[in-house]
Amino acid sequence: MQPRHFISLLDITATEFRAIINRAIELKADRNPDYQPLKGRVMAMIFEKSSTRTRISFESGMAHFGGSALFLSPRDTQLGRGEPLEDSARVISSMVDCIMLRTYHHHTVTTFAEYSSVPVINALTDLLHPCQLLADMQTYFELRGDIQGRTVAWIGDGNNMCHSYINAARLLEFKLHIACPPGYQPDQDISAAAGDGIVFFDNASDAAQAADLIVTDVWASMGQEQEHKQREIAFKNYQVTPAIMANAKQDALFMHCLPAHRGEEVSAAVIDGPQSVVFAEAENRLHAQKALLEFLLCR
């Protein structure tokens, strides 16, 4: 039987998405140490990009479920010496029960999935970050209920997080407002597939109007450090400030996948303010990923 992979949010249905969210909320509320559905199971965690939340959440999640996780970096494996991805996928998947990759190029994850005999999880690529959306949506559902019919404003770079918000809008049927500087818009194919579920704005203030949730990310992601000065200029009018939040609904939430740069993409007054839920969002990476692991491995 072919393994079930999680490369994109579009690999699951809207019903499955909501089921994973609701299961994550249950697991968070009932932290039963005797529940160990992954006892004896092993996850291989391949990191080409450094991580805090991704590594801790997956490693802790496997431990909570009675399993174990192996941390693999390119410099510690033959991946760093040019072994073909196809060969690595075949070999690694023959020895573990699940593979998680956090990498630069999206084709690395899709190639692993093609040749792996066990589920492959995309823990971040330059194109998508679906695991973060599980945690973000869990956080929203916990605090405000189902997001269907609500309005989310994405302000900043049209990056992997923006792409995953577009996919989430398609599945969960919320309206997505997007405000990006010229030249930093999300991928046209991903945007076009969402149809009229997304609306583009020329400025952050208009995008935030009557929004239920405001989301942003760093202006320069890992691998774009050399563009930082250029991006500072391009994004100078796209900082999430109290004035931007004031355009949203009074009970609007603020999210950021972290790490954040106060004074750049978001002001300290917002990220450290009462509407910010970034630390609940970060913790929920653990619970959402446990629900995902259970979904993929306990079927």
C-alpha positions in Angstrom: 0.0 0.0 0.0 1.3 3.5 -0.9 2.2 5.6 2.1 0.2 8.7 2.9 2.5 11.8 2.6 2.1 15.3 3.9 3.9 17.6 1.4 1.2 20.2 1.0 -2.1 21.1 2.8 -3.7 20.0 -0.5 -2.6 16.4 0.3 -5.5 16.3 2.8 -9.2 17.1 2.5 -11.0 19.9 4.3 -12.6 17.3 6.5 -9.2 15.7 7.3 -7.8 19.2 8.0 -10.5 19.9 10.6 -10.1 16.5 12.1 -6.4 17.0 12.6 -7.0 20.4 14.2 -9.7 19.0 16.5 -7.5 16.0 17.4 -4.6 18.4 18.2 -6.9 20.3 20.6 -7.9 17.0 22.3 -4.3 15.9 22.6 -3.4 19.2 24.1 -6.1 18.9 26.7 -5.5 15.3 27.6 -1.7 14.7 27.9 -2.0 11.0 28.8 1.5 9.5 29.3 0.1 6.0 28.9 -1.1 6.7 25.4 1.8 5.6 23.2 0.5 4.7 19.7 4.0 5.0 18.2 5.8 2.8 20.6 8.7 1.2 18.8 8.3 3.5 15.8 11.2 5.7 14.5 11.1 9.0 12.7 14.1 10.3 10.6 14.3 14.1 10.8 16.4 15.5 8.0 17.4 19.1 8.5 19.1 21.2 5.8 17.8 24.4 7.5 18.3 25.1 11.2 15.3 24.9 13.4 14.0 25.5 17.0 10.2 24.8 16.9 10.2 22.1 14.2 12.9 20.0 15.8 11.6 20.2 19.4 8.0 19.7 18.4 8.6 16.6 16.3 11.2 15.1 18.6 9.0 15.7 21.7 5.9 14.5 19.9 7.5 11.2 19.0 8.8 10.8 22.6 5.3 11.5 24.0 3.9 8.8 21.7 6.5 6.3 22.8 8.6 6.5 19.6 11.9 8.0 18.9 13.4 10.5 16.4 16.8 10.6 14.7 18.3 14.0 13.9 20.1 13.9 10.5 22.0 16.8 8.9 23.7 16.7 5.5 27.1 16.9 7.0 26.4 13.8 9.1 25.0 11.7 6.2 25.8 10.8 2.6 23.2 13.4 1.5 25.9 16.0 2.1 28.3 14.1 -0.2 26.1 14.0 -3.2 24.2 10.7 -2.8 21.2 10.8 -5.1 18.0 11.7 -3.3 16.3 8.7 -4.8 18.9 6.4 -3.2 18.8 8.1 0.1 15.0 8.0 0.2 15.0 4.2 -0.5 17.6 3.5 2.1 16.4 5.7 4.9 12.7 4.7 4.4 13.7 1.0 4.7 14.9 1.6 8.3 12.4 4.0 9.8 8.6 4.5 9.9 8.4 8.1 8.9 10.6 10.8 7.3 10.4 14.5 8.0 12.4 17.0 5.9 13.1 20.7 6.5 15.0 21.8 3.4 15.5 24.5 0.9 14.3 23.1 -2.4 10.8 21.7 -2.7 11.8 19.1 -5.1 13.9 17.5 -2.4 10.7 16.6 -0.5 8.7 15.6 -3.5 11.6 13.3 -4.7 11.8 11.7 -1.2 8.1 11.1 -1.3 8.2 9.5 -4.7 10.9 7.0 -3.6 10.0 6.5 0.1 8.2 3.5 1.3 7.0 5.4 4.5 5.2 8.6 5.0 7.1 11.8 4.2 6.4 15.1 6.0 7.3 18.5 4.6 8.5 20.4 7.7 9.4 23.4 5.4 10.6 24.1 2.0 11.1 27.3 0.0 7.7 26.8 -1.5 5.4 25.6 1.4 5.2 25.3 5.2 2.1 23.2 5.8 3.0 22.1 9.3 2.9 25.7 10.5 -0.6 26.1 9.2 -1.8 23.1 11.2 -0.6 24.9 14.4 -1.9 28.3 13.2 -5.4 27.0 12.5 -5.4 25.0 15.7 -4.7 28.2 17.6 -7.5 30.1 15.8 -10.0 27.3 16.3 -9.2 27.2 20.0 -9.6 30.9 20.6 -12.3 31.9 18.0 -13.9 28.8 16.6 -14.0 27.6 13.0 -12.4 30.0 10.6 -14.8 29.4 7.7 -16.2 32.7 6.5 -13.7 34.8 8.4 -11.1 37.2 7.0 -7.4 36.7 7.3 -4.9 39.4 6.3 -1.4 38.3 5.1 1.0 41.3 5.2 4.6 41.0 3.9 6.5 38.6 1.7 4.6 36.3 -0.6 6.7 33.4 0.6 6.2 29.8 1.7 4.0 30.8 4.6 1.9 33.0 2.3 1.5 30.0 -0.1 0.4 27.8 2.7 -2.2 30.4 3.8 -3.5 30.4 0.3 -3.9 26.7 0.4 -5.5 26.8 3.8 -8.0 29.4 2.5 -9.0 27.0 -0.2 -9.6 24.1 2.2 -11.2 26.0 5.1 -13.0 28.6 3.1 -11.9 31.8 4.6 -11.2 35.0 2.8 -7.5 35.9 2.5 -6.4 39.4 2.0 -2.8 39.7 0.7 -0.6 42.8 0.8 2.9 42.4 -0.6 5.4 44.9 -2.1 5.7 44.9 -5.9 8.1 42.1 -6.9 7.4 40.0 -3.8 4.0 38.6 -4.7 3.2 34.9 -4.1 3.5 32.3 -6.9 1.0 33.1 -9.6 -0.1 29.5 -10.1 -0.8 29.0 -6.4 -2.7 32.2 -6.2 -4.7 31.5 -9.4 -5.8 28.1 -8.1 -7.5 29.8 -5.1 -9.8 31.8 -7.3 -11.8 34.6 -5.7 -10.9 33.3 -2.2 -8.0 35.7 -2.1 -7.9 39.4 -2.7 -4.7 41.5 -3.3 -4.2 44.9 -1.9 -1.7 47.7 -2.6 -1.1 48.5 1.1 -1.2 46.9 4.5 -3.9 49.2 5.9 -6.5 48.2 3.4 -5.6 44.5 3.6 -6.2 44.6 7.4 -9.6 46.2 7.1 -12.1 44.2 9.2 -9.8 41.2 9.4 -10.2 38.5 12.1 -6.6 37.5 11.9 -3.4 39.4 10.9 -0.4 37.3 10.0 3.1 38.2 8.9 6.6 36.7 8.6 10.2 37.9 8.4 11.2 40.0 5.5 14.2 37.9 4.6 13.9 34.2 5.2 16.8 31.8 5.6 18.9 31.8 2.5 17.9 35.4 1.7 20.2 37.1 4.1 22.2 38.8 1.3 18.9 40.5 0.3 18.2 42.0 3.7 19.1 45.6 3.0 17.2 45.5 -0.3 14.2 44.0 1.4 14.2 46.5 4.2 13.6 49.2 1.6 11.0 47.3 -0.3 9.0 46.3 2.9 9.3 49.5 4.9 5.6 50.2 4.6 4.6 46.6 5.4 5.3 46.5 9.2 2.4 45.3 11.3 1.9 48.2 13.8 -0.8 49.1 16.2 -2.3 51.4 13.5 -2.6 48.4 11.2 -4.2 46.3 13.9 -6.6 49.1 14.6 -8.0 48.6 11.1 -8.8 44.9 11.9 -11.7 43.8 14.0 -11.5 44.7 17.7 -11.0 41.1 18.7 -8.6 40.3 15.8 -5.6 38.0 16.6 -2.0 38.5 15.5 0.2 35.5 14.5 3.8 35.1 13.4 5.5 31.7 12.9 8.7 33.0 14.6 11.5 33.8 14.9 10.5 37.5 14.7 12.4 40.7 14.2 10.7 43.4 16.3 10.9 46.7 14.6 11.0 45.1 11.1 8.0 43.1 10.0 6.1 43.7 13.3 6.4 46.3 16.0 7.1 45.2 19.6 3.8 46.8 20.7 2.0 44.3 18.5 3.9 41.1 19.0 4.1 41.6 22.7 0.6 43.1 23.0 -2.7 41.6 24.0 -3.8 40.5 20.5 -0.7 38.5 19.9 -1.0 34.7 20.2 2.5 33.9 18.9 3.6 31.8 21.9 0.4 29.7 22.0 0.8 29.3 18.2 4.4 28.1 18.8 3.4 25.6 21.5 0.7 24.3 19.2 3.3 23.0 16.8 3.8 20.2 19.2 0.1 19.2 19.5 -0.6 19.7 15.8 2.3 17.6 14.8 1.3 14.8 17.2 -2.1 14.8 15.6 -0.5 14.7 12.1 1.8 11.8 13.1 -1.2 9.9 14.5 -3.1 10.6 11.3 -0.3 9.4 9.0 1.0 6.4 11.1 -2.0 5.0 13.0 -4.4 4.4 10.1 
